[in-house]
Amino acid sequence: MNPIKALLTRLRLARWRKKLKADKGFSLRLRNPAAFLQGLAREDVAYVVLRWYDDVPQVLSRQVVDDIDLLVEHGSLPRIAAAMPFFNLGRKAQKVKFDLYSDSGRTGLSYRQLPYYPPVRARHLLDRRQLDPRGWYRIAPADYLPALVYHLTYHKRQASGLRMLPGDSDASRQTAKKDYRQRLLEEARREGVALPPLDSLLECHQWLLEQAWAIPFDLIRRWPDQDAWLDHVHALETARLHTRTPQAPHNLVILVTRQETREHQHEQHIVDTLARHGTVLQRQPLNPDQVRRLLWWARGGNWLATKHYALSAPDTLITCQLPAGAAASIKAELRKSLSRQHGKQNWLHGTDDLAEALYYQHLISRDDYRTPFLTAGQ
């Protein structure tokens, strides 16, 4: 890289990092968007264009005015800055906007301060990406429709123009910028996927459950901009969990220790602390299938280490009964005491209410929570 280009890259990166501290999303406007995508490949940035692949050539040539959403790997900002074309002057109307999200959801490349997709799933998309013949990386065909329906169901929601429930009237639909239902059907035809009629958000959610791509239950209440749709899907899944396990004690809590806890041999300390406050019912090392299911289906603080980009995999499941309202303070006490000794880490993940506890029990005991293509510890 020539000295002027290197200086410009450093200046861009410094300006971006200042902006990213606000964590309000991150976008770039490019006068030569095709050169930018070529630059990402040159700088070895793992990325995918997230959707609407037949529109991309027209957007790149500015025949169609639209944004392009990219999922990029964590830690790639310096290489993204280096991938920028040297000259990028011009008015907004002369440029194409790229919205960037990282697989970790950190350093400001987030969806409203949360990962755009759960990090293990986002990494799955990047690891299996394919080069489109037209010159950019796309999501693999087997993953594309589930990832697209996830976007419409949990990002767009009622702004997609879909009914919330199958029986809702046409008048209940919100006006959408595009006919997303029709576009989804067209994408399915192009991809050769036999997609059932998805006329409502609920039908999309049910289909995603079948595809092992529905939103993790313990993420629903933490999702940005809570609304009637999220209330409905949370209530629906809560009722299902209680129906499957009708006699569960109201003060049931599940804690999952992470691999760092085993490495530092602090699992017994956690069990002893829980026993002082309540009753420890079971301590269960997780087998590879259970680890896979938790990584894919449970929020788990995103299963990432605290200060660096590395998997912090679930290790042992502890079932206990704790006094009402005490779980949060006990978890905080444990994390604080362990972090004082060994540096800040998450150390363990715990459920916040009975429905989440039942969800975790089902995740480790039921085979109906599938995990696409993952290997243990991935």
N, C-alpha and C positions, 0 to 999 in steps of 0.2 A: 504494500500500500504506500503510495507516495505521501510525503510529509504533509501536504496541504489536505489531502483526503483524510489522513490520520487525525489531524487537528480538528477538522470538521466533524468527524465521527465522535471524538471526545466531547466536543461542545454540544452536539446533539444529545449524547448520552447524559451529560450533566443536566441539560434542560429537561429531558424526559424524567429523570429521577426526582427532580424537584416537583414536577407535576404529579408523578405517581404516588407521592406521599399522601396526597389527598384521597387516593383510592376511590376515585369516582369514574372509573373506566378509562380506557386508553385507546386513542385512534390516531391514525396517520393519514395525511392527504398527499397523494402522489401524482405528479404531473406525468410520469412515465411508469404506470403501474406494472406493465409487463416486465420492464427492466428490474423493478423491485422484486418480483417473484423469481426472476432469474438470479438476482443477487442473493436471495434467501438460499437457493440451491448452491450457489457458489460458496457461500459462507457456512454451508452444512448445517442449516437451521432445520430441525424437524418441525414441519408444520402441515396442516391440512386446511384447504378451503372447506368450509363447513356445509355448504348447500347450494342448490340451484345451479348445477354445473353447466347446463345449456345456456344460462344467462351470462356466464362469466366472460366469454369472448366479447359480447356486446358491451358489457360494463367496462372491460379493459380498454376498449376502443372508444368509449364514451358515446356509443350509439344509444345506450340505455343508461339512465341516471339511477344509480343504486349504490349501496354499500356492499363491501365484501367482508365477510366475517372469517377471521383466521384463528385457529387453535395452534398455539406454538408451545414448544417445550420450555420448561422452567429454566431460568438462567441464560436465556438466549438474547437478552437485550443488547449486549455489546455487538453481537454478530448481526442483529437486526439493524442496528445503527450503521454498521459497515456495509450492509446490503443496500442502503438507501442510495439512489442515483446521486451523483455529484451535484448536478443542477436540479433544483426542485422549486424554482421560483414560479410564481403565477397566481392568478386569482383562484378562489375556491371552485368556481364553475369550471375551471380548466383541469381540475384534479379529481381523482377517484379516492373515496374515503375507505380506509381499512379499519375495522374494529378488531382489536387484538385481545385474546384471552389466553392465559397459560394453563397448562395441565395442573399446576398446583393451585392456581387462583391467588398466588402471592405477588408481592412487589407491584401491586396496583393493577395487574392484568386479571381483573376479577369481574364477575357479574354481580354488581351491587354488593361488593365486599364478601362474596362467596365464590367458590369455584364454579365455572360455567357448567361443567359436568363434574360429578364426583371424581377426584383425582385418579383413582385406579381405573375408572372407565375412560377418562381422557387419555391416560397413558396407553391404554389398550387401543384407542383410535389412532394415536400417533405411531405405535409400534406396528400396526397392520396397514398403514396408509399405502396408497398406490399412486403411481404417476399417471395422470391423465394424459392421453396422447396429445392433447392440446397445450400441454406445457406447464401444468401445475400439479401439486399433490392433492389428492382427494381422499375421502373416507372410503375404506374397502366396501365393495357392494354389500357384503353380508351385514355390515354394521350401519350402513348409511340410512336406511329407512327407519330403524329404531331410533337413531340419534336425531333424525329429522322430526319424527313424531314426538319425541321427548321435548324438543324445542317448542313445537306448537302447543303441547299440552301443559308445560310448566313454565316456559318463558313467555310465550305469547298469551296463553290462556284464552280468556274471552275476547281479547283483541285479535285473535285468529279468525273471528267471525263464526266459529263453531258454536252450536248450542252447548249449554253446560250439561244437560241431561237429554237422553233420547226423546222423551215426551214433550220437551219444551217447544213452544211455538216459534215460528219464524220471527215474530216480533221481538222475541227475547234475545235474538242475536245482536251483538254489537257490530257496528259498521267497521269493516276491516279495510286496510289499505289495498289489499289484494285478495283475490279469491283463493285463499290458502287451501281449502278443501279440494278444489279442482286442481290446483297445482300439485298437491300431494298425490292425487290419483295419476296425474301425468308422470310424475317422478317414478311412481311404482311401475307404471307400464314401461318406461324407459329402462328401469333397472331389472325388469323381468320378475317382479315380486307380486305374488297373488295377495293383494291387500284387501281385507274385508271392508265393507262400507263403514267408514268412520265418520259419522255425522255429528258426533258430540264429543266433548272432552272426556266424558265418562267412558265412552267406547274406546277412545284412544288410550286412556289409562288402563283399561282391562286388557287391551291388546299388548300394551307394553309389559304388563305383568306376565303374559304368556311368552313374551320375547326375552324375558329376564332383563328388561330395561326400564321398568317403572322407577319413579323416584324412591329412594330409601325412606321408609316410614318415619324414621327419627330425624329426617331432614325437612319434612313437610312443615312443621311448626316454626322452623328457623328460616324458611324461604322468604325472600324479600317481598314486600307489598302483599301482606296477607289479604285475602279477599274471600268472597262467597264460595268460589270453586275450591280453594285450598281448605276452607272449613268443611266443605262437603266430603272431599276425598279423605281428609283426616278422620272425620266421624265414621265414614264407611269402613275404613280399614281398622279403626278402633273396635267397631262392633264385630267385625270378623274375628279379631284376635280374642275378644271376650267370649264369643260363641265357641271357639275352639278349646278354650280353657276356662270354663265357667266357675271353678272353685278356687281360683288362685287367691292367696292372701293379699290384702290391700297394700301391705307394707313390703311387698317383694321388691328386691333391688338386685340387678345383675351388674357386676363389675368385670371388666375384661382387662387383665394386665397386658402390657406390651412387652416386646422382646427385650427392651432395655432393663425392665424389672428383673427378668431372669438372668441377664448378663451380670447384673450387680447383686444378685442373690437377695432380693428384698421382698420376695413374694410372701415369706412367712411373716415379715413385719406388717404387711398389708392385712393378712388374715388375722393376726393378733389384734390389730387396731379395730378391725370390724367386729371382732368378738367382744371387745370391751364395750362397744356401743350397742350391739344387737346380737343376732344369732347367725352364725355361718352354717348354711345348710349343705353346701356342696362346693368342692374345689375340683375342677375338671380341666386337665391339660387338653388343649385343642388339637385334633388330628388335622391332616392337610386339607381334607374336604371342608371341615368346619372353618378353618382359616380362610379358605377361598370364599366361602359364603359370606363371612363377616366383611372381608375386604370389599366385596362387590356390592353387598346389600345393606351394610350398616354405615352410618355417617362416621362414627369413631374418631371425631376430631380430624377427619380426612385421612387418618392412618399415615400421617407424615410426621417425621421428627420435627422438633420445635424450631431449631436454629439453622438447619440445613435441609437440602432436598434429598431425603432418603426415606425409604419405607420404614415405618415403625409398626411392625405387624402384630396382630393379636396373638397372645400366647396361652393364657390360662383364663378360664371363666370361673368366677366365684359367685355363687348364689347365696343371698343372705336376706334376712329380714331386719330392717332398721326402723327406729322410731319415725313417725310421720314428720316429714320436713327436714330430717337430719342428713339425708344422703348428700346434698350439695356441700354442706359444711365439712362433712367427713372426707369427701373426695378432695376438697380444697386443702384440708389439713395434711392429707397423705402426700399430695403433689408438692406442697410447700416443704415438708420435712425431707422428702427425697431429693428435691432440687437443691436444698441447702447443702446436702452432702456431695452431690454429683453433678451439679449444674442443671439449668432449667430443661426439663423435658415434660411431656404429658404423663408418662409413666402408666397411667391407667385410664380407662374410659368407663363411665357408668351411666345407667339409665336414669331418666328424670321422673318417670311416673310408671304406673302399673302397666299401661299399654305398651310402653317401650320395653319393659321387662319381659312381657309375654312375647313380644316380637323377637327379642334376642333368644329366648328359649326355643321358639319355632325355627329360627335361623340355624341353630346348631343341631336340631333334632329332626328336621323335615327335609326330604329330598326335593320337595316341590319348589324350592328356591334354587333355580339353576344358576350356573356361572359360565358364561361363554368363554371357552378357549383358554381360561387362566390356568397357570400352574401355581402350586403352593408357594407362598412367599413372594410372588410377583407383585 
